[in-house]
Amino acid sequence: MSEELYQYNSLENMIQIGSGYQYLILSNTTFNTLINRNIIKDNIDKKYRKLKPDGLILSGNKEPYKIEAIIENKSPSTYKRSKTRSDVMFQAVEKCQATKCNLGIITNGLCFEPFLVGSNEEEYDYLYTIDDKIIKCNVIKDDKKEKIILNDIKKDKESQLILSEIINSITIDSSIVKFQKEKKNPAELARKVWQSVWLATGDSPKKCLMTFTEIFMYKYLSDLGIISKNSKDINVSFDSTFKKGKGKCLKFYLEDVRPYIKEVFPKGLDDTTIINGLSLKEDKNQDELFYEILNNFKDFGNLKNVSVEFKSNLFEEFLKGSNGIKLMAQFFTPRNIIRSIIDMAEIDKMSEGQKICDPSCGVGGFIQEAIIKRDVDNEFYRTDDDFNSHLIYSGYDLDKDTIILAKASMTVLLSSYINKYRNDVNIISSYINNIFNSVHNSPIGSLSITENKYDLILSNPPYVRKGLSLYNKFIKNNSELEKFYDVSSYSKEGLFVINIIKLLKSGGRAFIILPDGFFHTKSDRGIRNFLLNECILNAIISLPEKTFYTTNKKTYILSVTKKKKGVTQDKKVFNYIVNDVGETLDSARSKTSMNDLNTLIKEYKDYVHNEEYNNFHNNSIFLKDIDYYRQNDMWLSENLLEHEKEPHLAIRDFSEIVDIVNEIGDGIKETLISINDIADKKFNYNYIEIDLSNENQFKFHTSVLGLKQKEYREISAKHKEYREISAKDNDKDTYPVYTAAAKPVAFFNRNYKGLITPTPNTAHISIATDGDGTAGTNIMLHKTPYFINSSRLSIEVLDQNIIPEYIFYAIKSIKKKFGFGYSVKCNKDNLKKYCKVKIPIDDNGNISKEKQNLIIKDMMEKEALLNNLIENLSHLDNVKEFNKFLSI
């Protein structure tokens, strides 16, 4: 058997193309082997069975599959030549003829060009003869008659969908693809259904949403072909129900359709499935309403290939489009906030088998967005009679109806798998039931769960005090729960914080959205202290008021990591104040810039991965010592910002500006007097010019260290915890590593290859050499051992009459003088070629060390004066910063 077939002998290892097709990548497997393995149907003439396709697009629910397209793959150089491309097409045409397939695709691995084989159209692009039969071929074009070229169908989702559309629409009579019109905004459909149900029934917002969801799921599953004929062989498709007309459609749905949907998607142990919330009852008025709703869905069009964005935003769009839905707001966390938390949690980097939980999941937003982030098409796999995901997801909620919504939304998200395993939908239904569970049988909901352990918990728990006494009473009457909740709490969110922290594994992380009260009230002090004892406090992120629909409540994102045994926190706490959540905070929720949230994500990740992170240039960010949180109740970021930013200003009050300006003036005056004293100082010496290329006087040191910054840190960490410190304070056995930057990026052990060893009396000079803006800059003097990488070279002075410090000052202007950069690189050859140094000589024409020392002393004095001037002027920045905080 072909070895590659072991890798691709089942659908689980193929690439999903759109809805219903798979890409099988081959190169060395014959049709004969594919037939013998029952992977493709046995309908190929024996004389063609030894042909080896490079790839196949297949369809079908199980082996043997039908071939929908033949792919021929050639190298980019071969692919470019027109005559050779025609030959490549011929190879694909030959295999298409052998398999009775009408779609060929040629590719260089980067772009894919589909073409129609065996066209009946009068005009043709290519003509081939096989077995004395003339075969017309036409490139596939869109309805504007433009040639369709796809991006890499192995990765590009849009190209996969286009290819799926091509397969569905082309015939031998037409190579023109008429693409479906862009889907309408789901908010329009939601608004129509909402208004119809609400006005006709007067039901609660939740019931109206449940009605919309149930009919949406029915139409969606019908479009997928999952709901077609029931166990009584009755046609229960959407179209069949609609054709029953106003008088009979609702009765037919209730008696024949609904029971079948529940049969295909049975209830879980929590007594919930994907539907169970229809407001409509069987009477004349409701019949007309139901028919009107069906008509709205029919007008909306096919739901089969809705985008991931459509799927994930389904209920949120409904919420935004509905005036009377305010009471449902508690069940929704805005998707922009969820996605930002998902990105900060770096879920895509989590390992196989790790567990994620949302103990108050509502409609399942955190779980679904986590799956989307990890790529829906690659997150799931099938083993025998089971359907699984690479991470283990769990979502709980006290509200039974929201779990139904979560299951419905997850069903839509997994539609490609439902279509793929349409004969075994029960395994996917079972998987969905296992993910989302209603805990309505317990008065305290998911707070009754005290045994599982999770790697990551994401949650927006309910924050209301109503009903808290019932919670506390139930806990007090249960000895196990009373022992578990051993920290006093005066709010439901406090109980959830206790629950979440205790259910985290050692090293596990949590992101929790909490109200402002948690971060400053004395009543929650006990829980905050419990949090600090059990967890590393990573971040407190402030969200603007009205971030959540229909409420002015001020909220924050709390990020923590469960401490490992013996760990104490030294790292400062990351604070960020979000001003723009990517949409307006009115009822319209119109899109705005995502820059603020994107900055939050980037800065938080930098903070997590960089032990020396600081960003004092962004006024939305500050770091706070962990000791502050141990000693104070006020944790609100806005309240701390003023106190955190102002110490850097050295100005606390407007009246202090007078003193600051006077100090600046006095300092500048003193510096100017000193500058005048030495400004006109001239050294009337005689000089000779020496070349850096003189190998008797200079030696160049280069390095082959080509590591990335992360690798430098990893090597450094093996010797000691990385700290950016000066060489004199550093461990005697480790030395700094310099790249193009002026500061060291790591410290390596002295035994690591490439250590360069100057002495205090024979200092080396090093220069940044990269072909960019740093070339010829960041010139440094080394008097202790050091490492350099390929972005820097160093110069050793061999001539004992030449003082290294003199060379250091002599070449500091080479960037300005020679324009080193992209075009002229500051490498060894160019330094030798261009760089000449004037050096003082005595009356006998010999190089003078005495005169060099006088010039060096003068340069050091000038350098010190300029630094004083810069320091004095820098105080003006404090005035600028204070101006930003000036208030009444």
C-alpha angles and dihedrals in degrees: 000000000000109000093222089056090069086065097046105032096114139043091246090074097043126095114255112234112198113303114333105004135094133200114223110194114210140154109163105034123101127220086244092061091047090052093046090051089051091238094126132026120270099244102112124111111249094238090064098044094095092061115112117217118206091217144350134210106214136190134193140083097258143359130331095050131198118246111235099172141008118222123205116193126198135168118272093250092051091043093057097058109090096213091048091046088056089052090050090052090050091056089052092046091051091054092044090054091048092052097037089241122147101199123076127179128195120195145173089207093263105059128027124210115197122202137180116248120206096016121189091200117118094232121056139184099207134020125201135174120217122172089349090303120124112226123195119208129192130187113243113256135185124240089275089060091247119142114254116228117177129210120233103316090199090070113006110093095195092053090049090055092047091051089050089052091050092053091048096049114032123093132177086261096057135031091183116106117211105201122211115258117261113277117261120245108276089222089073092056092043092051093051094048093043094052093045095050097039096048094044100043107022087219124158119277089252093055091047090053091047090053092051091048095050094051091042090055091048093052092043096051090044091053088051089053092241093116105048115113124012128219089276089057090248116146103245099169121134092254091051092053092046091052090058086078132217096308100051110021097091095046091049091049094049096045104036112013105040096051089051093052088053089048092054092041104031124191120273125229087277091062094246133116135169094286134035110120111085111150095194124101127196108269137108098269092046091048090059092046092050091049090049090053092048088051091052090054092046091053091048090063138218116350095191101106102031114159125252088248090055091049096048095044097045099109095032090057088050090051093050093047096053126082096193097047097090093113089061094058093095090068096055132076111191111257094230089060093045092050092048091053091046089053093047090050090054091220091172088068096053119117132247113283098014116142130238123187140181108192092191099034102161106186092352102260098149093048095047095046090049089055092047090050090054090047117262092226094058104032097078136060139174127232117186105298096353137086117207145169130223091240123043112239128196131180127180134181137171091221111084095200095055090054088055088053091048092051091047092050091048090051090056090047091053095046094120090058092044088054092045094050097031091145091055103039088139092075091056091044089052091049092052091048089053093051099049121043133175113221094191091131090072119068089221097043117206091358084081089067108093106149112065123087124214139196093209132017121190118183150154099197123195112271108201130118094210111111093014092124090059090051093050092046092051091048092047091053092053113070095202093050092044089054091047095049095050095148119082114248130186097187140044091242088056090057089050091051090053091047094048095048092048093048094052118102118234103284091016120139136221135194111194128179109218138172122256093254092070090061100056116011119112090222090066094045092102092055092046090053090047088052093051092049094050103033148040106245102225106170149349112204120190119218122199122255114271091029085131120060117270096353132098091203114140110230140184137198112234117201120193140163122211108244121246116227113290095008121135126186121248099152118101121249119256115232124187130176112210115207101171123039094187096266139059116270096228127092092276093060090201117187119266133170120313091204095106095051091042089053090050091053094048096045093046092052090048089051092050095048100036116067091196097046118150132154114182093159094075112070091203092064134067138152122227128199113252090230089068091062091048091056105035140058097209107091099152108128096217091054092050096044094075093051093042098049099040097064087065089055097055086213120104101164138028092243090062090067090077091058092045093052092047090051091049091049094049092047093049092048092053091047092049091053090053092046091053090052093059102024095093095040110129131185108217094198133142114243140197124206119236130188125229085221090071101111092195090062105031138035124194122218121201133172139216093209101130101164126142119247091254090055092050089054093047093052090044091051091058089067101037141332106291114257128164100234137147120268094247091058094043128104109276091236097053130064136192125269116215128198124172089302122092094236126063117260096204146346120246130196114262089244092061113110119267104032111162115207121203122163131223088261096044103043121181127223119219130193134193108247108181115128093248141073093306094059110122093008138097090052110186140189116224121199097162131050117288145168126231131191130215091281092069139043130194135212125219117200109225098178108087090208092062116079113219092218089059091055089047092058093037095060100038090101097050092107091059094039100049103022096232112193139093098344100034110035121209094234131140095267094052093045089053091045101047110017117093124167127209110219127185121249134197127239090278093056094253124133107267118220090184093059091044090056092051091052091046090052090050092050092050091052091050090047091052092049093050091049089052090051092049091048092052093048091048089070087072087068087062089057090050092050093046088054089063090059098040108131142150 
